[in-house]
């Protein structure tokens, strides 16, 4: 009912200390699937972790309409 793969950062930009992105695809009813971006990250400073959250959220939120467009046409 679930498949996934993980991206783990080895060479990161200066503002990231750690990065782990789990791409999850969950089977739903009616021959559909749900895509979940499960992300763990840290920056060099705890305050920066919180400041980066809205940026990270928006970055992945914009993928939703792209996924819908691509997978509906498939």
N, C-alpha and C positions, 0 to 999 in steps of 0.2 A: 504493500500500500504506500510505500515511500521509497524514493531513491534520492540520493544526494551526493554531492562532491564538495570538497573543501579547498578553498584558496587560503594558503597561509603565507603571509608576507615574509620575505627574506631580505629584500632590498626595499626599504621604505623611504618615502619623503621625510625630510627633517622634522615635520610636525607630527609624525606617527612613531610610536615606540613599538607597538605590537598590532598585528592585524590578522584576523581570522574570519573568513566569510564562508558560511555554509549555505550552499544553494540547495534548497529542498523542493522536491516536487511530490505533492501528495495527491493520491487518487481520490476523486470525489465520485458521487453518484452520477448517473446519466452520462458515462463515458467522458467525464471532465476531469481536470486537474487544477490544483492550486499551487502557485509558485510562491515560495517564501524565501526571502533573503534574511538570513540569520547572521548578524554581524557582531563581532566582539572586537573592540579596538581600545588602545590606550595611547595617550600622548605623553610627552615628558612631564606634563604638569596636570594635576587633578582638575584644576579649574578649567584648563583647556579641554579636558575630556567633555565637560558639560557645555562649553561654548561650541564645540564641534558637533554636538548632537543634532541641532536643527539643520546644519549643513549636510550631515550624513543622511538624515531622514529625507530631506528634499531630493538629494541626489538619487536615492533609490525609489522614492515616490513617483518620480517622473517616468520610471520604467513601466509602470502599470499600463498606461495607454499603449505603449509600444508593444508590450507582451500581448495585449488583447488584439491589436491590429495584426501582428505577425501570426499568431496562432489561430485566429479566426479564419484567415485566408488559407491555412494549411489543410 
